[in-house]
Amino acid sequence: MEARQLFIRETKAISTARRSLLMIESIPGIRFNEIVDVRLGTGEMRSGQVIEVGKNMTVVQVYGGVSEVDLLDSRVRYKGETLKIPLSPDILGRIFDGSGAPIDGGPKIVAEKYIDINGAPVNPASRQPPSEFIETGISAIDGLNVLVRGQKLPIFSGAGLPHNKIASQIVRQAALKGKDETFAIVFGAIGVSYDDAAAFIANLEESGALSRSVGFVNTAASPVIERLSTPRLALSAAEYLAWEHDMHVLVILSDITNYCDALRELAAMRGEIPSRRGYPGYMYTDLASMYERAGRISGRNGSVTIMPILTMPDDDITHPIPDLTGYITEGQIVLSRSLERKRVYPPIDVFLSLSRMMREGIGEGKTREDHNNVFMQSYAAYAEGNYLREISTVVGAEALSARDKIYLEAADRVEQEYISQGEFERRPVEETLDLAWKIFAMLPEEDLKLISQEFINKYLSKNV
């Protein structure tokens, strides 16, 4: 067991209090992110964290907030350490709050190791590029927006769209293709409703996945400061399982929008100059410090794959949160409200979604030899069918040629047969590719220009 040393430096009186922020005269040796104990004038003890260190003033954020502070009688004790989480293999099957305390009625974790929740930098030279296909069982992902081991692939959603259902389905079904390996699941619920958090946990229990899962739940009623620590606690647990115990870990973080709103609220309380739409200018760096904890490391068998979920305010993909996330991550899965209205599940927008690591994760020995050709032809056929839909609303379907009507039908079949599937339906990638070939069979063969003749001879006749 790793021993911890506690250095209590000094107790200082509070000079100014602003909501849950305490401004204290700086003393030598104070560190950013250091943990403190706050003793209020009533004798009540609260924990806090140093969020700003200046030459003359130190700013402390109090967990749980403080309604009234007696500036004369309240004291702050510096602990000399950052926030660390106690970890051991016993965390699997457990649920914790946004400060790392158990909330499932179980005992406290007997730590094998304490890890700083902010993580440790990884030497870029030791990183391995993601390249191993993860089969989610969802055709719109496995066929068109492949997820690979060690990737960071967010889900861009909107209010009322079924992002939590999709995340739950991925958690139930995700596995490494061709290997008898399952993922350990770490999920961080950030500022969600109690009902959403309870539904996710219940889903894990019903599917039997809870025994290989770790949950960190920060509800909307919990302190705002815990919104910032919850994803870092989840990522620290994931790194421990991956690098110390060689597990493949899938991290689901929902909702990153709540995290960024908490970041904005805290910045406003500190009186910082706002950037785009009131968010702090360092939000890009802050998000990158979390997302970049995904990956694979040379010499380690484990991996960390991250799927953050964010709800776009007003479905605006140019909003700062999805915009900055898109720059950091390796693509995005975008949900469509128009497909949702058509009762297509999962309502994944093929044209706005993208996986930049797709080509590294598909092909012979990984998925199937024809995968890349099938992907390109599927995209082209669906795009032409959607274009003809728009044309037909102007000129009428009667004005379209027989060929055009075939592509209209093909676009409908892509949505109703290929993208759409049951919430509890798991499709192997071979079935997904065969579904695409069934749609190709209705198209003129001379239009299959993005598929090599070898694959047409091999697969088209089987799916006519």
C-alpha positions in Angstrom: 0.0 0.0 0.0 1.3 3.4 -0.9 1.8 5.7 2.1 0.7 9.3 2.0 2.4 12.1 3.8 0.4 15.0 5.1 2.1 18.4 5.5 0.0 20.9 7.3 1.6 24.2 6.6 -0.4 26.9 8.4 -3.8 28.1 9.4 -4.7 31.5 8.0 -7.7 33.7 8.5 -10.0 34.4 5.6 -9.9 38.0 4.2 -12.8 37.9 1.8 -15.6 35.5 0.9 -17.6 35.4 -2.3 -20.3 32.7 -2.5 -18.2 29.5 -2.4 -14.9 31.3 -3.1 -12.6 32.3 -0.3 -9.8 34.8 -0.8 -6.9 34.3 1.6 -3.6 36.0 1.9 -0.9 33.9 0.1 1.8 32.1 2.0 5.0 30.6 0.6 4.7 27.0 -0.8 1.0 27.0 -1.7 0.3 25.0 -4.9 -2.4 25.1 -7.5 -5.0 22.4 -6.9 -3.9 21.8 -3.3 -6.5 20.5 -1.0 -7.4 22.4 2.2 -9.7 22.0 5.2 -12.0 24.9 5.9 -13.2 25.3 9.5 -16.2 27.7 9.6 -16.9 29.9 12.6 -19.7 27.4 13.6 -17.1 24.7 13.9 -18.3 22.9 10.7 -15.6 21.5 8.6 -15.6 21.7 4.8 -13.1 20.6 2.2 -11.8 22.9 -0.5 -9.3 23.3 -3.3 -6.9 26.0 -4.3 -7.9 27.2 -7.7 -5.7 30.3 -8.1 -2.4 31.3 -6.6 -1.3 34.9 -6.8 1.5 36.9 -5.3 -0.7 38.4 -2.7 -3.9 36.3 -2.7 -4.9 32.7 -2.9 -8.4 31.7 -4.0 -10.0 28.6 -2.5 -13.1 26.9 -3.9 -15.2 25.2 -1.1 -16.8 21.9 -1.9 -20.5 22.2 -1.1 -20.3 26.0 -0.9 -20.7 28.1 2.2 -23.8 30.3 2.8 -22.2 32.4 5.6 -18.6 32.9 6.5 -17.3 34.4 9.7 -14.1 36.1 8.5 -12.6 36.4 11.9 -13.3 32.9 13.3 -13.1 30.8 10.1 -9.8 29.2 9.3 -8.1 27.4 6.4 -5.6 24.6 6.9 -3.4 23.7 3.9 -2.7 19.9 3.5 0.2 20.1 1.1 -1.3 17.6 -1.4 -3.5 17.7 -4.4 -6.8 15.8 -4.6 -6.1 12.1 -4.9 -8.3 9.1 -5.3 -7.8 5.8 -3.5 -7.8 3.0 -6.0 -7.7 -0.8 -6.0 -9.4 -3.5 -8.2 -12.2 -3.3 -5.7 -13.5 -0.2 -7.4 -15.2 -2.4 -10.0 -18.9 -2.7 -9.4 -18.9 0.5 -7.2 -20.6 3.9 -7.5 -19.0 7.1 -6.1 -20.0 10.7 -5.9 -18.2 13.7 -7.5 -15.7 13.9 -4.7 -14.8 10.2 -4.8 -16.9 9.0 -1.8 -18.9 5.8 -2.1 -22.6 6.3 -2.5 -23.7 2.7 -3.1 -23.8 1.7 0.6 -20.6 -0.2 0.3 -17.4 0.2 2.4 -14.7 2.7 1.7 -12.0 1.5 -0.7 -8.9 0.1 0.9 -6.3 1.7 -1.4 -3.7 -0.1 -3.3 -2.6 3.2 -4.7 -3.4 6.9 -4.5 -3.5 8.7 -7.8 -3.7 12.5 -8.5 -7.0 13.1 -10.3 -5.3 15.6 -12.7 -3.2 12.7 -14.1 0.4 12.6 -15.1 1.7 13.7 -18.5 2.5 10.8 -21.0 5.6 11.0 -23.1 4.3 11.5 -26.7 7.0 9.2 -28.0 5.6 6.3 -26.0 2.0 6.7 -27.4 0.8 4.1 -29.9 -1.6 5.3 -32.6 -5.1 3.8 -32.2 -5.7 1.0 -34.7 -7.7 -1.9 -33.3 -11.4 -2.0 -34.3 -14.0 -1.9 -31.5 -17.2 -3.6 -32.5 -20.1 -1.7 -30.9 -22.9 -3.7 -32.7 -24.3 -0.4 -34.0 -24.3 -0.3 -37.9 -24.1 3.5 -38.2 -20.9 3.4 -36.1 -19.3 0.1 -37.1 -20.0 0.6 -40.8 -19.5 4.4 -41.3 -17.9 5.9 -38.2 -15.6 3.3 -36.7 -14.5 3.4 -33.1 -11.0 2.1 -32.4 -9.2 1.2 -29.2 -7.5 4.3 -27.6 -9.6 6.8 -29.6 -11.5 9.8 -28.3 -14.8 9.9 -30.2 -17.5 12.2 -28.7 -21.3 12.1 -29.2 -22.8 15.5 -30.2 -26.4 15.4 -29.2 -29.3 17.8 -28.3 -31.9 18.2 -25.7 -34.3 15.2 -25.8 -32.2 13.1 -28.1 -31.4 9.5 -27.0 -27.7 9.9 -26.4 -27.9 8.1 -23.0 -29.6 5.2 -24.7 -26.9 5.0 -27.3 -24.2 5.2 -24.7 -25.9 2.4 -22.7 -26.1 0.3 -25.8 -22.4 0.8 -26.5 -21.5 -0.1 -22.9 -23.5 -3.4 -23.2 -22.2 -4.4 -26.6 -18.7 -3.0 -27.1 -16.0 -5.7 -27.6 -12.7 -6.0 -29.4 -13.3 -7.8 -32.7 -11.8 -11.3 -32.9 -10.6 -11.3 -29.3 -12.2 -12.8 -26.2 -11.9 -9.5 -24.3 -14.5 -7.2 -22.8 -14.2 -3.6 -21.7 -14.1 -2.4 -18.2 -16.6 0.5 -18.1 -16.0 3.8 -16.3 -18.8 6.4 -16.6 -18.9 9.9 -15.2 -22.3 11.5 -14.9 -21.7 15.3 -14.7 -24.6 17.5 -13.5 -27.3 15.1 -14.7 -30.7 14.5 -13.2 -31.1 11.9 -10.6 -33.4 10.0 -12.9 -30.8 9.9 -15.7 -28.1 8.7 -13.3 -30.4 6.0 -11.8 -31.5 4.8 -15.3 -27.9 4.4 -16.4 -27.0 2.4 -13.3 -30.1 0.3 -13.6 -29.2 -0.5 -17.2 -25.8 -1.7 -16.1 -27.3 -3.9 -13.5 -29.8 -5.4 -15.8 -27.2 -6.2 -18.5 -24.8 -7.6 -16.0 -22.2 -5.0 -16.8 -22.1 -3.4 -13.4 -19.6 -5.9 -12.1 -17.1 -4.6 -14.6 -18.1 -1.0 -14.3 -17.1 2.0 -12.1 -19.5 5.0 -11.7 -18.9 8.6 -10.6 -22.2 10.4 -10.3 -22.6 14.2 -9.9 -26.2 15.1 -10.0 -27.6 18.6 -10.8 -28.3 19.1 -7.1 -24.6 18.5 -6.1 -22.0 21.2 -5.7 -20.9 23.0 -8.9 -17.2 22.4 -8.0 -17.8 18.6 -8.2 -18.7 19.0 -11.9 -15.0 19.8 -12.4 -13.7 16.9 -10.4 -16.1 14.1 -11.6 -14.6 13.5 -15.1 -11.1 13.6 -13.7 -12.0 11.1 -11.0 -13.4 8.8 -13.8 -10.3 9.2 -16.0 -8.0 8.5 -13.0 -9.9 5.3 -12.3 -9.7 4.4 -16.0 -5.9 5.0 -16.2 -5.4 2.9 -13.1 -7.3 -0.1 -14.5 -5.6 0.3 -17.9 -2.0 0.9 -16.9 -1.8 -1.0 -13.6 -4.0 -4.0 -14.5 -3.8 -4.1 -18.3 -7.5 -3.7 -18.8 -9.2 -2.2 -21.9 -11.3 0.7 -20.5 -14.2 2.5 -22.2 -14.9 5.9 -20.5 -18.3 7.5 -21.0 -18.6 11.1 -19.8 -22.0 12.8 -19.8 -22.7 15.7 -20.0 -19.6 17.7 -21.0 -21.8 20.7 -21.5 -22.6 20.7 -17.8 -18.9 20.6 -17.1 -18.2 23.6 -19.3 -21.1 25.6 -17.8 -19.6 24.9 -14.4 -16.2 26.1 -15.7 -17.9 29.3 -16.9 -19.7 29.8 -13.7 -16.5 29.5 -11.7 -14.7 31.9 -14.0 -17.5 34.5 -13.6 -17.2 34.1 -9.8 -13.5 34.8 -10.0 -14.1 37.9 -12.1 -12.2 36.6 -15.1 -12.6 38.3 -18.5 -14.9 36.1 -20.6 -14.2 34.8 -24.1 -16.7 33.3 -26.6 -20.3 33.3 -25.2 -19.0 33.9 -21.7 -16.8 30.8 -21.5 -13.2 31.3 -20.2 -10.5 31.6 -22.8 -8.6 28.5 -21.4 -11.6 26.2 -21.9 -9.8 24.6 -24.9 -6.7 23.8 -22.8 -8.9 22.5 -20.0 -10.9 20.1 -22.2 -7.7 18.9 -23.9 -6.2 18.1 -20.5 -9.0 15.5 -20.1 -9.5 14.2 -23.6 -5.7 13.6 -24.2 -5.8 11.1 -21.3 -7.1 8.6 -23.9 -4.8 6.3 -25.8 -2.5 3.3 -25.8 1.1 3.3 -24.4 4.0 1.2 -25.7 4.8 -1.7 -23.4 1.3 -1.6 -21.7 -1.4 -4.0 -22.7 -4.3 -1.8 -21.5 -6.0 1.1 -23.2 -8.3 4.0 -22.5 -11.0 4.9 -25.0 -13.1 7.9 -24.3 -16.6 8.7 -25.6 -17.6 12.1 -24.1 -21.3 13.1 -24.6 -22.3 16.7 -25.0 -25.6 18.4 -25.7 -25.3 21.2 -28.1 -27.2 24.3 -26.9 -30.0 25.0 -29.5 -28.5 22.1 -31.6 -25.8 24.6 -32.6 -22.7 22.6 -33.7 -20.7 25.9 -34.0 -21.2 26.5 -30.3 -17.9 26.8 -28.5 -18.2 23.5 -26.6 -18.7 21.2 -29.7 -16.5 23.4 -31.8 -13.5 23.1 -29.4 -14.2 19.5 -28.7 -14.1 18.8 -32.5 -10.6 20.2 -32.7 -9.2 18.1 -29.9 -10.9 14.7 -30.6 -10.6 12.3 -33.5 -14.0 12.9 -35.0 -17.6 13.0 -33.7 -20.9 11.1 -33.7 -23.6 13.7 -34.4 -27.3 12.9 -33.6 -30.0 14.2 -36.0 -33.3 15.6 -34.8 -34.8 15.1 -38.2 -34.0 11.3 -38.1 -35.4 11.2 -34.5 -38.7 12.7 -35.9 -38.8 9.8 -38.4 -38.4 7.4 -35.5 -35.0 6.2 -36.7 -32.9 4.8 -33.8 -30.1 5.5 -33.4 -30.6 8.9 -35.1 -27.0 9.3 -36.3 -26.4 11.9 -38.9 -24.0 10.2 -41.3 -23.0 13.4 -43.1 -22.0 15.4 -40.0 -20.4 12.4 -38.2 -16.8 11.5 -38.8 -14.2 9.1 -37.4 -10.7 10.3 -38.3 -9.2 7.0 -37.2 -11.5 4.8 -39.3 -9.1 3.8 -42.0 -6.6 2.6 -39.3 -9.3 0.3 -37.8 -10.8 -1.4 -40.8 -9.8 -3.8 -43.6 -8.6 -7.4 -43.9 -7.7 -8.9 -40.5 -9.6 -6.2 -38.6 -13.1 -6.0 -40.0 -13.4 -7.3 -43.6 -11.5 -6.7 -46.8 -14.3 -4.8 -48.5 -15.1 -2.4 -45.6 -13.4 0.7 -47.0 -15.0 0.3 -50.4 -18.4 -0.4 -48.9 -18.1 2.7 -46.7 -17.4 5.0 -49.6 -20.1 3.6 -51.8 -22.7 3.7 -49.0 -21.9 7.3 -48.4 -22.1 8.2 -52.1 -25.4 6.4 -52.6 -27.0 7.9 -49.5 -25.8 11.4 -50.5 -27.3 11.2 -53.9 -30.6 9.9 -52.6 -30.8 12.8 -50.1 -30.0 15.3 -52.9 -32.8 13.8 -55.0 -35.2 14.1 -52.1 -34.6 17.8 -52.0 -35.0 18.1 -55.7 -38.3 16.1 -55.6 -39.8 18.6 -53.1 -39.4 21.2 -55.7 -40.3 19.5 -59.0 -42.3 16.5 -57.6 -41.4 12.8 -57.6 -43.2 12.3 -60.9 -40.6 14.5 -62.7 -37.7 12.2 -61.6 -36.3 9.5 -63.8 -36.5 5.8 -63.1 -32.8 5.8 -62.0 -33.5 8.7 -59.6 -36.4 6.9 -58.0 -34.1 3.9 -57.3 -31.8 6.2 -55.4 -34.7 7.7 -53.5 -35.7 4.2 -52.4 -32.1 3.4 -51.6 -31.8 6.4 -49.3 -35.0 5.3 -47.5 -33.6 1.8 -47.1 -30.3 3.2 -45.7 -32.3 5.0 -43.0 -34.9 2.3 -42.2 -32.8 -0.8 -42.6 -29.1 0.2 -42.2 -29.0 3.1 -39.7 -32.1 2.1 -37.8 -31.9 -0.9 -35.5 -33.3 -2.0 -32.1 -31.9 -0.6 -28.9 -31.0 -4.2 -27.8 -30.0 -5.4 -31.2 -26.4 -6.2 -31.7 -25.2 -6.5 -35.3 -21.8 -8.1 -36.1 -19.8 -6.0 -38.5 -20.2 -8.7 -41.2 -24.0 -8.3 -41.0 -23.6 -4.5 -41.2 -21.5 -4.8 -44.4 -24.0 -7.4 -45.9 -26.9 -5.0 -45.3 -25.0 -2.4 -47.4 -24.5 -5.0 -50.2 -28.3 -5.7 -50.2 -28.9 -2.0 -50.9 -26.1 -1.9 -53.5 -28.0 -4.8 -55.3 -30.8 -2.5 -56.2 -28.5 0.0 -57.8 -27.3 -0.1 -61.4 -24.0 -2.1 -61.3 -22.3 0.4 -63.4 -22.9 3.0 -60.7 -20.8 1.0 -58.1 -17.7 2.9 -59.2 -16.2 3.1 -55.7 -16.0 -0.7 -55.2 -13.4 -2.8 -56.9 -14.6 -5.4 -59.4 -13.1 -8.2 -57.2 -15.4 -7.3 -54.3 -18.5 -6.9 -56.6 -17.9 -10.4 -58.0 -17.5 -11.8 -54.5 -20.2 -10.1 -52.5 -22.9 -8.7 -54.8 -24.3 -12.0 -56.1 -24.7 -13.2 -52.5 -26.9 -10.3 -51.6 -29.1 -10.0 -54.7 
